[in-house]
């Protein structure tokens, strides 16, 4: 069975599609999510999952403890009806907040009946209803791969010592790659993949990300690509939901602009999409941001591959994003206030944790 992709950027459409597929589930529902909030959207998901639990389906939910505003009590009826709910690595005051407690499960995966998968950027919360997201719904056998990946993470939800090499093995499926990261300075599989794709680009690199804080190696590769004549575009929100990132990223803009990289600031609302498109052929979509924190400290996942029809759809999405942006103006950047330049330098030591 060949996999059929559908791309979403509107959270309302994402939630509607997910809820309908959960309603239609027959065997099991596995759901891994970073943010799950106690609001009207969270309640809709909880109530729909409860309905399926009462029908006897296997329900497994994995929520990051840092991102959740719900507790087990919120899911009590699901648990009473045989569902399982786990909170990934509960925050422990005895652990160092910058090491063990900072290593979060940032993945967003929904797998249903070995036939439907969702992967991308969207959380479960009213907060992001007007955000711009990036999410795939995939119908096909790739669901088996996502199911196995989910189970692996589900089984280490409370472990600080585990087999990292097993957790980061590439998963190949019908020409696509599922690439996983776990907190690690040594491995950083997603960053390595980004570098490989950037080095292999011939004409164009477009990155869409809510948090743009590339390390020195990624900045170097992007600038080298631009100086070779490859068109490099980066789309980010004018104002993200993390103000510290918005301040710190400014420090790198001049250097990137001088190498020919085009920077765009999305203005209608927050942009939370996590996408890369190379030469209008190779796509990357998943949970990983283009920043230190995703590469070093978080459990992340991306899907990458080539699909002409999908690449065309993503290119259209990215062009629509650019139509709603303001382009970086170097002369204005040079005149930014001294106090902002000071804050940029003050924040450098903390660039890995925002």
N, C-alpha and C positions, 0 to 999 in steps of 0.2 A: 504493500500500500504506500503510494507516494504521499508525502506530507503536504498539506494545504495550509498556507499562511494567510492570516488576516492581521493587518496593522491598525492599531488604535493610537490616537494622540489625545482624545477627549476623555477625561476620567468618567463622565457620566456614561459614555458608551462602553468603556471598559467594565464598569460595575454592572451595567445592564446585561452585557454578554456573559460575564462570569456567573452572575446570579441565575440566569437562564440555564446555563450549562450545569450548575450545581443542582438546580431543580430537576434536570433531566438525567442525573446520574443514576446508575443502576447497581454498581458494585462498591466503589470506594471513592473517597475524596481526600487528597493529601494537600495541605495548604501550609506553605512556609512564607512568613511575612515579617518585615521589620517593624512597621508601625501598624497597630490595630487599636483603634480608639473607641471609647464608650460614647458614641454619638449616634445619630440616625443612620449613618452608613454602616457603622459597626454593628448596630442592632439588626439591620437588614441581613447582613451576612450571618450573624449569630442565629437568628430565627430561621433562616433558610437551611443552615447546617443542622439545626436542631430537628427540623422536619425530616431531613434525610436520615439522621440518627434514629429517630423513632421508626423509620421504615426498615431499619436493620442494616443500613450501609456501614461500611468501615470508615470511620472519620478519624483522621490524624491531623492535628493542628500544631504547628511550631511557630512561636512568636518570640521575637527578641525581647528580653527583659528590659533593656534600655529604652527601646522604642515604644513599648506597650503602655497604654494608660488603663488597661483592663487587668483584672486578676482572674484566678481560677473560678472565683465565685460568679463572674460574668458568664462563664460557660457551664455552670453547675448542672443544668438540665441536660446538656449534651453529654457530659461525663456520666450522669445517672443513666443515660440511655446507651451506654457502651462506647461513646466517643472518647478519644484521648487528646489531652491538651498539655503541651509542654512549653515551658518558658526557657528560652536559650540563655544559659549562663547568668543566673540571677546575680544582681549586684551585691557584692559582699564587701562590707566596710573594712574587712581585714586584708583585702587584696589591694594592691597598688592600682589606683584609678588610671594611671598612665600605662599600665602593662596589662595584667590579666583582665581587669574589669573593663578595659577600653576595647577589648577585642570582640566586636559585635557581629551578629548574623544579619547582614544587610541584604540578603537575597529575597527575591519576590517570585515565588513559584506556586502555581496551582496545577495539580495533576488529577485527572478524572478518568477512571475506568480504562486505563491503558489506551485511550483514544484521543484525549484532549489535553493540551498543555498550554499554560500561560506563563510567559516570562517577560520581564522588563522592569519598569521603573516605578509602577504605581503601588502605593500603600492603601490601607483601608482606613479612610478618615474623611470627614467633611472638609477638613482644612485644605485639601488639595483639589476641591471640586472645580476650581477655575484655573488650575495649573495646566501647563502643556507637558504631556507625558509621552512615553514611547513604550508600547506593549505589543507583543505578538500573541495571537491565539493560533495554535498549531494543531491541526487535526491529522493524526497519523501515528505511525509506530514510534516516533521519537519520544512519545509519552513514556515508553518503557525505560528509556535512558533517564529521563527526568525523575521517574519513580525511584529508580535505584539510587540516584544522587540524593534525593530527598531522604530516603531511608538511612543512608550513611550519615547525614547530618543529624537526623532525628535521634540516632543511636549515640551520638556524642554530645548531646545537648547540655550535659552538666559536667563534661570532662575537660580538664585543662591539660591533660597528657593524652595524646592519641597519635596514631600513625599519619603524619602529615603527607607522606609520599602517596599513600593510598587515597587521601582526600583530594589530591590535586592532579590525579591522572586525567589526561585528556580523554574525552569521550567522542568518538567519531561515529557519525550516523549519516549515511547517504550523501556524503560530500560536505556535511556541516560539522563544525567542531563546537563542543560545549567545553568551555575552559573555566576552571574553578580556581579560586584562591582561598587560602586560609591565612590568618595572621602570620607573617614571616618577613624577615628582612632578607633571607637567603633566596626564597623561591620566587615570589611575585610573578606568577605565570601570566597574569593579564597584562601587566606592564611589558613583559617580554614580548607578548603577542602584538601589542600596540607598536612597539619599536620595530618588530619585523614587518608589519604592514606598512608603516611609514617609510621604511627603507626600500620596500618593494614598489612603492607608488610610482606611477609614471606621469600622471597629468594633474590629479586633483585629490586633495584630502579635505574633507569637511567633518568637523567635530562639533557636536552639540552636547553641552554638559552644564549642569547647574553650578558646579564648583570647579573652577579651572585653576588648579595649582600644580602644574607639572613640575617634577623634579628636574635637576640639571640635565640628566641624560635625555629625557623626553624633549625638553626645550631645545637642546642641541640638535636632535634629530629633526624636529619640526623646522628649525631655522635652516639646517642643511638642505632639507627638501625644498624650501622656498627659494633659497639662493640658487638651486639647480634649475629653477624655472617652473617648479610644480606649484600650482595654485593651492595655498593653504588658507582655509577659512575656519574660524572658531566662533561659534554662537554660544552666548551665555546670557543669563538674565541681567538686566540693568541692576536690579536689586533682588538678590536671592533671599532665602529665609535665614541665612547665617551672615550677619553683617561683618563679622571678623574676616571671613573669606573675601568679601567684596573689597575690604580695605587692603588686605595682604596681596591679593592678585595684582593690584595696580602697580606694584613694584616691578613686575616683569613686562609690562605692556610696551614700554619704550624700546627695549631690546628686541622684542618680537616684531614690533612694527617696522623697525629699521631693517630687519631682514626680509621684509616684504609680506609678512603674515597679516591677513585681514581679520580684524576683530570686530564682532558685531554684538550689540547689546539689545536683547529682546525686551520690549517695553510694555506690551498689553497686560501681562501678569507674570507670575513666577514661571520660569521655565525649569522643569524637573526632568526633562528627557535626557537619556544617556545613549547617544548614537555616534557612530562613525561610519562614513561612506568613503571608500577609496576607489578612485577612477570610475565612479558610477557603476561599479561591479561588485566589489566586496563590501559586505555590511558587517557591522558589529553592533549588537544590541544586548542590553542586560541591566544589571544592577549597579555596575561599577562607575563611579565618578572619575573624572580625569584629575585626580589629586593624590597627595601623599597618603591620606588616611585610608582610602579604598585599597590602594596597592599594598600597604604595610600592615594594617590593623584589622581588616574586616574580612568576613566570609562573603565572597562575592561570586558572581557567575555571569558569563557572557556567552552569547551564541554568535558564531561568525560563519560566513560562507558566501557562496555566489548563487544568486537567483535573479535572472534578468527582470522578471515582472516585479519582484519585491524591491529590487534596487531602484526601479523606475518610481515606485510608490514612495520610497524613502527619499529619493531625490526631490520629488514634488513636495513632500513634507518639509524638507530642509529649505527649499526655495521659498516656501510660504513663511517659514520662520524668519528668513532673512528679510522678506518684505515688511515684517513687523519689527524691524530693528533700527537702531541708530548706529552708524559706523563710528569706530574709534577715531578721534581727532587728536593728532599728536601735539599740536600747538596748545590745545586746551589742557592736555595731560601734563605738559611741561610746566604749566602755570598753576597746578594744583597746590593747595595751601601747604605751608611748611609743616603745620601740625600733623597733616595727613602723612607726609613723608616720614615724620618721626615715628608715628604709629606703625607704619609699614615695617620699619626696622625693629621696633620693639616686639612685633608679633612674629618675626622670623623664627625664633627658637620654638614657637608653638605651632609651626606650620603643619606638623604631622598629625595634629589632633583635632583640627577643625573639620 
